[in-house]
Amino acid sequence: MAGMRIGARSARRRIGLVAAAVTALATSVGLMAVAQAEAAPGCRVDYKVAGQWAGGFSANVSVTNLGDRVDGWRLVWTWPSGQQVTQAWNATVTSSGSQATASNVGYNAVIATGASVSFGFNGSWTGANTAPSSFALNGVTCDGGTTTTTTTTTTNPVPGNAMEQVAAMQPGWNLGNSLDATGSDETSWGNPRITEALLDNVKAQGFKSIRIPVTWGQHQGGAPGYTIEAAYLDRVKEVVGWALADGFHVMLNIHHDSWQWISAMPTDHAGVLARYNATWTQLAAAFRDASPKLVFESVNEPQFTGVDAARGDQLLHELNTSFRDIVRRSGGNNAARLLVLPTLHTSGDQARLDALATSITGYRDPNLVATIHNYGYWPFSVNVAGGTRFDATAQKDLTDTFDRAHATFVARGVPVVLGEYGLLGFDRHTGTIQQGEKLKFFEYLGHYARTKNITTMLWDNGQHFGRTSFQWSDPELIAQIKSSWTTRSGTASADQVFSARSSAVTAKTLTLNLNGTSFAGLSQGSTELARGADYTVSGDQLTLTASAMTRLSGSRAYGTNAVLHARFSQGVPWRINLITHDTPVLGNATGTTSSFRIPTGFRGDLLATMEAKYADGTNAGPHNWTSFKEFDRTFAPDYAGSATTLTSDFFAEVNDNARVTLTFHYWSGARVTYFVTRSGSTVTGTTG
């Protein structure tokens, strides 16, 4: 996702997770803290390698006490092949040379007679991964039976600390349209150079992670080395270093290369794979020793030209496999670094999720993360086909997607990052979707992602947080987004209450979406409105009385006469605009297909959508499967200029010399009909 986008559109915790590689001194101190008990006369250990990959493995250990009750325990073994424990859960694991010691954590110190305690860990190996032959519990050899296996019957990867690290990345932010720009410089898509101050200010907004999309192709040499320009790599390392220094978790990827050259893999398999491998080999080496908070993402929104989805899944599996193997083999912190793998097109469709799940299961690597993107139900996301509202259909599209991601991955121990989210209409400007409907979408997305333990990363190509002003372009929107990270907010069926100036003032009712909150009050600025006299609340119905509407509307000038805020027991308030209007008046016009403006007296009303049909009732203009055209792409209101614009995109798909009936729908509920006829490049418009 970017301004120049190509194409359409509770974490399970491992308690007691600790780093295992510590000094011998720290080991001795740790052992002193273990409460010792009488030696158990017997024990049994079951040791199982649950998953193994190049240079790493995951193991589960179960200790059964065959003797007296144990109050405080430590289990000691010797590695036959020089392995090392790198991460652990449900125990504190320390190392000294080839000897490893696992000690209880607070909640599992007691092992009753006949009872068992289990813990797990991730480890590293070189050359061989021979299982330990003997274990000792509190100094007593476990000769009651020790079994070891190096295979697993589980169907899903066994997680290490991946779930916790991804949970710690919530919430996240995208540094879009900068290093991912496909021009010669990070400023080529209109954003200024990235500064430390920008990242400092993003951090101050409460974000815990930052995704840094990078497009490499225009900064690479040719075959066979595909060498990345040293200056460009140094610049990326500089920005990554600033982000890590700020305490961010950082996600670094291959971005628009996906459509620039990777998409050609079906017809240039060897060439694309060689270039992809060369790119990640260089990146893995460059960041080999970077903080574990740096996360690699194999490729952004993978896509392949001229093949069906099944073949695309196969090609992506090949890339993801190569990516994982290259990074793991590079050693250093890359041996256990979190690696993020996308679905084809980063889609949330079940078939695409299943394909990625199959890959992840086969890798047997506990430090893998799945990623998808979500820009909402497409008609709503761009305001086409009448998708003006965040209605039940748009909501179900969102919940179904997150439910599938949770069931396929999170519920099975594989974390999910929503690497990008927003609304596709934002690529033009944030006014494509009506403000209240927009706020309801973001309120619900943040809430539902939280319930499904999905970490979210807001796409921002500069349209949200000012890169030099460090201010939000829409404070109301970001307030709603931030609130959704921790709680729900009450909303309403609308944020606009319309009263026709040509009619008497009457009481007006809105339906409250309480979202688990309770209504707390209604105010105008610092003035609290009187319940009973100014408004009533019955269940989820908020009614503004006629007397309050009369007072608040004042002289009843066209437009917004008063701004109210409904408050709830939690979350952010809901703004309500009281608007006086009359039916808009349109005028006759002439123009061209490249510039056609309909004189419009909006008279306080606001344009929601437009239909276009030919005289025979068939749909006119782009997206002719629907009569409702795309807001801003084909038509747009110009309130300041008292005009409605029809774009060249609209006329490009209108039949010559055919009369088109336009129906303009306004947020007040008013509808106005207008007629246009295109003759070559000339356009005439009439009201009748």
HUSUL-V953182 format. One line per field, one symbol per residue. ss: DSSP state (2 for helix, 1 for strand, 0 for the rest). psi: psi as a letter, one per 20 degrees, with the letter a starting at -180 (. if undefined). Layout:
ss = ???
psi = ???
This chain:
ss = 0000000000000000011000022222222200000000001111111111100111111111100001100111110000011111100111110011111002220110000111111111000000000011100110000111100000000000022222220001110000000000000000000002222222220000111100002221000000010222222222222222200011111000222202222200222222222222222222000000011110000000000022222222222222222222200222200011110222000222222222222220000111111100022222000000000222222222222222220222000111111002222000000022222222222222222001111100000010000001002222222222000000110001111100000001111110000011111100110010001111001111022222222000001111111111000001111111100011001111001111111000001111111100001000000001001000111100001111022220000000111111110000111111111001111100
psi = prhkpprp.oppqopkpqqhnrrhghghghhhippqrqppiqrqpoppohqqroirrpqpppopojbrppnpqppprpphjkrqphqqqjqoprqocipqppqqrhikhporpirqqqrrrqrqqpgqlpqqiqqpolippnjjppqqqjrqjqjqqoqdjgggghhiiprrqpmqkeiiqjaiqijijiqrqpqhhghghggiijqiqppnppphgjkqaaqihlpppghgghgghgggggghhijqppopapeihgighhijhhilgggghgggghghgghgghjgjrqiipqppgqpmpqppjqrhghggghgggghgggggggghiabiihjqpppprrpjkqjqghhggghhgggghhloilqpqqrqpkrpghhhimrkjliqmahghghgghgghgggghhfgijjoqppnhqqbphiihfrjjhpqgghghhghghggghhghjlppqoppojiifppihhkqphnhhghgggghihhaqqqarhrjpoppphirqprqqpqppnhkiaqpirpqocjppqppgghrqpodjooppqhgghgghicilqpaohqprppqriraqropopopprrpqpqrqqqbrhinppoponhlirppgrpqpqrhjiqpqaqljiqhprpphhhqqqnghjlqppprhhghhkpqpkpppopoppqhiiqppqqpqppncjqpqpqi.
